[in-house]
Amino acid sequence: MSVPALLLVQNAAFGYGRRAVVSGVNLRVEPGQFLGLVGPNGAGKTTLFRGLLGLIPPLEGRVERGARAIGYVPQRESLDALYPVTVEEVVQMGAYAKLRGLRRLPRDERERAVVCLERVGLAERRAAPFSTLSGGQRQRVLIARALMVEPELLLLDEPTTGVDRGAQAHILQLLSELNATQRLAVLLVSHQISMVRQTVQRVLWVAEGRVTEGLAAQMLAPENLDRLYSATGRAPLGEDA
Amino acid sequence: MDELEVISWGERLSLFRFALLAALLAGAVCPLLGVFLHVRRTSFYGIALPQFATAGVVFGFVILPWWLENIGLGALDFAGAMHDSHAAMNYHLAWSNVFTFGGLLALLALGRRGGSEVGRVAASFAIAAAATLLFGRMSPVGKGFVDELLSGELLGVGVHECETLAVVFGLAAGALLLFQRDLLLVSYDRESALVLGKRVFALEAVLTVVTGLVISVGTMVLGPIVLFGLIVLPAIGARAWARSMRSYLRLASAFGVGAVLLGVAASFEFDLPLGAAITGAAALLLAPGGLLRRG
C-alpha cells in the first residue's frame, strides 16, 4: 500500500500571466523525505517554490497538498527590521491562523511557542527584539514559527544564505534532526550546491524551465555538475551556484 | 489686552470643547494608523493623502454654485448651503472622500508597476498641493473656510464635525485593534500570511479603507497640518521606545494624546493656532527618542 503524498504535483506548469517559467513538473513528497530544490540563478527555482506553496496557481496540471499543515520559512531578508517584534511575537505568528478578533493567544499556544523556541535552542532569547539576533538565529526563529503550525511538510527558501558556516551547520543539523526524529518532510531551496549535496536525499534540479529529480549524491557529484551546467549554457560558479 | 487673555482656562475649555475633543480623538486614533503606515514604509501616504483630501474640499467650493443649480443639495439655496454646517459638511466630506480614495487607489495601482514609491508619493503631494491652490483661486466662495483649514485653525469645530469624527475614528480604531494581529502578519510577512490561509486581500482592503476614511474625515474636520502631525510624528517618536508591536501601538497613541495636550496648552498660553501647535508638540516628542538612538 502506498504512503499518501504530502504534496503531489502532476504535469504542472508555473509562471506569471500566461508565460510558463517551469513546465512538465512531476513531484511526489512523502513523509520523512528530505529534498533540495537547486539550479542556476534565474532558472525558475523561486517560481516553482511559490507554486508548491500555493502562492501562484498552476498554469496547467495539478497540485494536491495532502499535508495536514505546511510550515513555510521565508528568506529572513524579506522581514523588515523596522517592525518592533520580539522573538516570541514572531513565533506566535504561526498560531495566528487559529485566532479571530481580539482574543488573546490561548495559554497552550503561548506555551507551545516556547517549546518551539526550545526546539531551535533559542528559548532564552524569547523577549529579545527579533532584529537584534544574528542571521542564523533569526533563521532558527523562523523555523520555530513554522513548527507552530505542527507541519508535516516544511518548505524553506534559501535557509542558509548569508549566514556563517557555524550557523549553517547549526541550521542543517536542526533540519536533519526534525526530519529524522519527527519524520518531518523537508524541501529547501538553495543555490549552495555543496551544502545541499551533504544534507538532502533527493534533488530537484531546475534549469531551462524543466525539472529533473534524482539522488543528491549522484546528481550533484562534481563530475555531473559540469554536465548540468553546460546543458544550461552557463559555467558552474564553483560549489555555490 | 487680548480678548482671550481675559477668558479663564475653564471657560476656554468649555467654549472650545468640541475642538478639543476632536483633537484628543485624533491624537489617540491617528497614531494607530500611523504605526501601520510607518512599519509598512508608507508614512508618506500620511502626508500626501491629506493634501488630496484638502484639494477635494476646495474643489467642492469651486463647483458648489454649479452643483446647487444642476444637482441640488437638499432644498438649500446658495446662502443656506454656505451656512447650514451639517449639509455643507456632508457635501465637502463627500468630495474629500472622492479625492482621498482616488489618490490612494491611484498610488496603489501605480505601485504595482514598481519604480520609486517615494518619488511617486512626492509627485502626488506636489500635484495635490498645486491643485489646492489652483482650486482656491478658481473658487468664488469659501475662502475663509479654506484658509482656516490650511492653517490648521480648528477651534471652530462644532458638534456635527465632532460627532462625525467620533463615529469614523471610533470605527477605524475598532478595526485596527480588532485586526491588529492579522494586519501585523500581512504587513510583516505577506507570503506567510497567504500560506497560513489569511484573507490577505480583504485585510489589505480594510487597511486601505481605514486609511482613506481617517484621512478624508480628519482632514475635513481638523485640516491637513494636524493630520500630517498626528499620523506621522507619534509613530516615528514611539518607535524608538517600543519593544513589541503591542507596546508600539499603545505608545504611539499615548504620544499622540500627549502632543494634543501639549499643543492645547501652548496654543492657549501663547495664542498660537491650535493645529500648528499640536503638530509642533508632536515634533518635540521626537527628540527623546532621537537622543535614545544616539545614546
Interface residues (C-beta under 8 A of the other chain):
Chain A: L53 G54 L55 I70 Y72 P74 S78 L79 D80 L82 Y83 P84 V85 T86 E89 M93 G94 Y96 A97 L99 G101 L102 P129 R145 V149
Chain B: H38 V39 R41 L177 L178 R181 D182 L184 L185 S187 Y188 D189 E191 S192 L194 V195 L196 G197 K198 R239 A242 R243 S244 M245 S247 Y248
